[in-house]
Amino acid sequence: MLAQFTLPIGPFNFSIKTDNTAVVKNLSSLYGDYHFSDDSPFIDFPITITTRSLVRRFIKPQVDFFLDEFAPFKPLPKDQSFAMLEWGMNWCITTQAHQFLIFHAGTIEKNNKVIIMPAEQGSGKSTLTAAMVYSGWRLFSDELALISVTDELVYPCTRPINLKNNSIDVIDNFVDNAVFSTIAKDTHKGTVALLKPPKASVERMFEPAPLHCIVFPKYVANSEAKLTPINQIDTFQQLIQHSFNYHILGEQGFHLIASLLKNVACYQFEYSDFEQAKKLLSSLVD
């Protein structure tokens, strides 16, 4: 028996069908502040998470991810089912939502000013994003910066924050009454848990805002927080490296980045302490 959810998230409508009780439980827990609907005039991404076969329900159980009837990934162990859903949702957006220029970046907002934080895996991007949005900032995403090719605004894609390994305990200690998904161990990213987003961010997930600055974060143990300005050429090159679909948008993507860089400041950001990070990032928008 498949449970079904229709879930609006920012500019997208997801339909999620599953026979996996862990997926249902985690959706109910982490998406409890969202507006679930039984129907929608249009579904962008019809997803199914289902047990691979009858035999696999009992012997090394595995689950499959389908978009419509297409399975883009190999099956994963059943205890990674909710993480698989979240990764699959990212894949849906980055491979198909080309009305946006999309970057691998934490994206936060304060005072109607958006900061995007492009970074490689392991830089502390999602950990920093989680700390900031539970310190008064609005969460757009910890993974995706969506910049419209038509109005150049940044659009929220507010979903649970993906934390890995030591970051899980770090944020659990930093955020009072943090709500996490079930923990998935031995994934290709290590140990993974997803953090419920702040309710205030969920309530405003349909409100885009202008890009104010670009910050490339890097966690460096025991370092003092510091912002170092970088020039437009270096920023342009780094943004291309962190974009999911610049190569698809081509000339349109080139002109969009060029237009954005005329109006935004760009920095390298080194940090180790959340309070110092919060103070410096706030100085950019206050």
C-alpha positions as CSV (number, residue, x, y, z in Angstrom):
1,M,0.0,0.0,0.0
2,L,1.5,3.3,-1.1
3,A,1.1,6.4,1.0
4,Q,1.0,9.6,-1.1
5,F,1.9,13.2,-0.4
6,T,1.7,16.3,-2.5
7,L,4.2,18.8,-1.2
8,P,4.7,22.4,-2.4
9,I,8.3,23.5,-1.8
10,G,9.1,27.0,-3.0
11,P,8.6,27.1,-6.8
12,F,8.1,23.4,-7.1
13,N,5.4,20.8,-6.4
14,F,6.5,17.3,-5.5
15,S,4.3,14.2,-5.4
16,I,5.8,11.6,-3.2
17,K,4.5,8.0,-3.1
18,T,6.1,5.4,-0.8
19,D,5.6,2.1,0.9
20,N,8.4,2.8,3.3
21,T,7.3,3.6,6.9
22,A,10.6,5.4,7.7
23,V,10.0,7.8,4.8
24,V,6.4,8.5,6.0
25,K,7.6,9.0,9.6
26,N,10.4,11.4,8.6
27,L,8.2,13.4,6.2
28,S,5.6,13.8,9.0
29,S,8.3,14.9,11.5
30,L,10.5,17.1,9.4
31,Y,7.9,18.5,7.0
32,G,5.3,19.0,9.8
33,D,5.1,22.8,9.2
34,Y,4.5,22.4,5.5
35,H,1.1,22.4,3.7
36,F,0.5,18.9,2.5
37,S,-2.1,18.7,-0.2
38,D,-4.0,15.8,-1.7
39,D,-4.0,17.3,-5.2
40,S,-2.4,20.1,-7.2
41,P,-3.1,21.5,-10.6
42,F,0.5,20.6,-11.7
43,I,3.2,18.3,-10.3
44,D,6.8,19.1,-11.3
45,F,8.3,16.0,-9.9
46,P,6.3,12.7,-9.3
47,I,8.6,10.6,-7.1
48,T,8.2,7.1,-5.8
49,I,10.3,5.5,-3.1
50,T,9.6,1.8,-2.9
51,T,11.0,-1.5,-1.7
52,R,12.9,-3.2,-4.5
53,S,11.1,-6.6,-4.5
54,L,9.2,-8.9,-2.2
55,V,12.3,-10.9,-1.4
56,R,14.2,-7.7,-0.6
57,R,11.6,-6.8,2.1
58,F,13.3,-9.5,4.3
59,I,16.8,-10.2,3.0
60,K,19.1,-7.2,2.9
61,P,16.1,-4.8,2.1
62,Q,16.7,-2.2,-0.5
63,V,14.7,0.7,-1.9
64,D,14.5,2.3,-5.3
65,F,13.9,6.0,-6.3
66,F,11.8,6.6,-9.3
67,L,10.9,9.8,-11.1
68,D,7.8,8.9,-13.0
69,E,9.0,5.4,-14.0
70,F,12.7,6.2,-14.4
71,A,15.2,5.0,-11.8
72,P,18.3,7.3,-12.0
73,F,20.1,5.7,-9.1
74,K,21.2,2.3,-8.0
75,P,19.1,0.9,-5.1
76,L,20.2,1.8,-1.6
77,P,19.8,0.0,1.8
78,K,16.4,0.5,3.3
79,D,17.8,2.5,6.3
80,Q,19.0,5.1,3.8
81,S,15.5,5.6,2.3
82,F,14.8,9.1,3.6
83,A,18.3,10.4,2.7
84,M,17.8,8.9,-0.7
85,L,14.5,10.8,-1.1
86,E,16.2,14.1,-0.2
87,W,19.2,13.5,-2.5
88,G,16.8,12.5,-5.2
89,M,14.8,15.7,-4.8
90,N,18.0,17.7,-5.2
91,W,18.8,15.7,-8.4
92,C,15.3,16.5,-9.8
93,I,15.8,20.2,-9.3
94,T,19.4,20.4,-10.6
95,T,18.8,18.4,-13.7
96,Q,15.5,19.9,-14.8
97,A,14.8,23.3,-13.3
98,H,16.6,25.4,-15.9
99,Q,14.4,28.4,-15.3
100,F,17.1,29.0,-12.6
101,L,20.8,29.2,-12.7
102,I,21.6,26.7,-9.9
103,F,24.7,26.7,-7.6
104,H,25.8,24.2,-5.0
105,A,25.5,26.7,-2.1
106,G,24.1,27.4,1.2
107,T,21.6,30.2,0.8
108,I,20.4,32.5,3.7
109,E,18.6,35.8,4.0
110,K,18.3,38.7,6.4
111,N,16.8,42.2,6.0
112,N,15.7,41.2,2.5
113,K,19.3,40.6,1.5
114,V,20.4,37.1,0.3
115,I,23.9,35.7,0.8
116,I,24.8,32.6,-1.2
117,M,27.7,30.5,0.1
118,P,29.0,28.2,-2.7
119,A,31.4,25.5,-1.4
120,E,32.8,22.1,-1.9
121,Q,31.6,19.1,0.2
122,G,33.4,19.2,3.5
123,S,33.7,23.0,3.7
124,G,31.2,23.3,6.6
125,K,28.6,25.0,4.3
126,S,25.5,23.1,5.6
127,T,26.7,23.3,9.2
128,L,27.2,27.1,8.9
129,T,23.8,27.4,7.2
130,A,22.1,25.5,10.0
131,A,23.8,27.7,12.7
132,M,22.8,30.9,10.9
133,V,19.1,30.0,10.3
134,Y,18.8,29.0,14.0
135,S,20.3,32.4,14.9
136,G,17.7,34.6,13.1
137,W,18.4,34.2,9.4
138,R,15.9,32.9,6.9
139,L,16.7,29.5,5.3
140,F,16.5,29.4,1.5
141,S,18.5,26.1,1.2
142,D,21.7,24.5,2.5
143,E,22.4,22.9,-0.8
144,L,21.0,24.9,-3.7
145,A,21.0,28.6,-4.7
146,L,18.2,29.2,-7.3
147,I,18.6,32.4,-9.3
148,S,15.9,33.2,-11.7
149,V,17.0,33.8,-15.3
150,T,14.1,36.2,-15.8
151,D,14.1,38.5,-12.8
152,E,17.5,37.7,-11.2
153,L,15.9,37.1,-7.8
154,V,17.0,34.2,-5.5
155,Y,14.1,31.8,-4.8
156,P,13.8,29.7,-1.7
157,C,13.8,25.9,-1.8
158,T,13.3,25.5,2.0
159,R,13.8,21.9,3.0
160,P,15.6,19.9,5.8
161,I,19.3,20.6,6.2
162,N,21.6,17.8,5.3
163,L,24.2,17.3,8.0
164,K,27.0,14.7,8.0
165,N,29.3,13.0,10.6
166,N,30.5,15.3,13.4
167,S,28.3,18.2,12.2
168,I,25.2,16.3,13.5
169,D,26.5,16.5,17.1
170,V,27.8,20.1,16.6
171,I,24.4,21.4,15.6
172,D,22.5,19.2,18.1
173,N,24.5,21.0,20.8
174,F,24.1,24.4,19.2
175,V,20.3,24.3,18.5
176,D,17.9,24.0,21.3
177,N,15.3,21.2,20.8
178,A,16.7,20.4,17.3
179,V,14.5,17.8,15.4
180,F,16.5,15.4,13.3
181,S,15.5,12.6,10.9
182,T,16.5,9.0,11.6
183,I,20.3,8.7,11.1
184,A,21.5,6.9,8.0
185,K,24.9,5.3,8.5
186,D,27.5,4.1,6.0
187,T,26.2,6.2,3.1
188,H,28.5,7.4,0.4
189,K,28.7,10.7,2.5
190,G,29.3,8.9,5.8
191,T,26.7,9.2,8.6
192,V,23.8,11.5,7.6
193,A,20.9,13.1,9.4
194,L,18.6,15.9,8.3
195,L,17.6,18.8,10.4
196,K,14.1,20.2,10.5
197,P,14.1,23.8,9.2
198,P,12.8,26.7,11.3
199,K,9.1,27.2,11.0
200,A,9.5,30.9,10.2
201,S,11.6,30.0,7.1
202,V,9.0,27.5,6.0
203,E,6.2,30.1,6.2
204,R,8.1,32.4,3.9
205,M,9.4,29.9,1.4
206,F,7.4,31.5,-1.5
207,E,9.1,34.9,-1.0
208,P,12.2,35.5,-3.3
209,A,14.7,38.2,-2.5
210,P,17.6,39.9,-4.2
211,L,21.2,38.6,-4.1
212,H,23.3,40.9,-1.8
213,C,26.7,39.2,-1.7
214,I,28.6,36.0,-2.4
215,V,30.6,34.3,0.3
216,F,32.8,31.3,-0.2
217,P,33.0,29.6,3.3
218,K,35.6,27.3,4.7
219,Y,35.8,25.9,8.2
220,V,39.3,26.1,9.6
221,A,39.8,24.7,13.1
222,N,40.7,27.3,15.7
223,S,40.7,30.2,13.2
224,E,39.5,33.7,13.8
225,A,36.5,34.5,11.5
226,K,37.6,36.7,8.6
227,L,36.2,38.0,5.3
228,T,38.6,38.6,2.5
229,P,37.3,40.5,-0.6
230,I,37.9,38.8,-4.0
231,N,37.6,40.2,-7.4
232,Q,34.9,39.6,-10.0
233,I,37.1,37.4,-12.3
234,D,38.0,35.0,-9.6
235,T,34.4,35.0,-8.3
236,F,33.1,34.3,-11.9
237,Q,35.5,31.3,-12.2
238,Q,34.5,29.8,-8.9
239,L,30.8,30.3,-9.6
240,I,31.1,28.3,-12.8
241,Q,32.8,25.5,-10.9
242,H,29.9,25.4,-8.3
243,S,27.1,25.6,-10.9
244,F,25.0,22.6,-11.8
245,N,23.7,24.0,-15.1
246,Y,25.9,26.8,-16.3
247,H,26.9,24.5,-19.2
248,I,23.3,24.1,-20.1
249,L,22.3,27.7,-19.9
250,G,25.4,28.7,-21.9
251,E,25.3,32.4,-23.0
252,Q,22.2,33.1,-20.8
253,G,24.1,31.9,-17.8
254,F,27.2,33.9,-18.7
255,H,25.2,37.1,-19.0
256,L,23.3,36.4,-15.8
257,I,26.4,35.9,-13.7
258,A,28.0,39.0,-15.3
259,S,24.9,41.1,-14.4
260,L,24.8,39.8,-10.8
261,L,28.5,40.6,-10.2
262,K,28.0,44.2,-11.1
263,N,26.0,44.7,-8.0
264,V,27.3,42.3,-5.3
265,A,30.3,42.1,-3.1
266,C,32.3,38.8,-3.0
267,Y,34.4,37.3,-0.2
268,Q,36.3,34.3,0.9
269,F,35.2,33.5,4.5
270,E,37.2,31.5,7.0
271,Y,35.6,30.6,10.3
272,S,35.6,28.2,13.2
273,D,33.3,29.8,15.7
274,F,29.5,30.3,15.1
275,E,29.2,33.5,17.1
276,Q,32.1,35.1,15.3
277,A,30.6,33.9,12.0
278,K,27.2,35.3,12.8
279,K,28.7,38.7,13.7
280,L,30.7,39.0,10.5
281,L,27.9,37.8,8.2
282,S,25.4,40.1,9.9
283,S,27.8,43.0,9.3
284,L,27.3,42.5,5.6
285,V,23.5,42.9,5.7
286,D,22.7,45.1,8.7
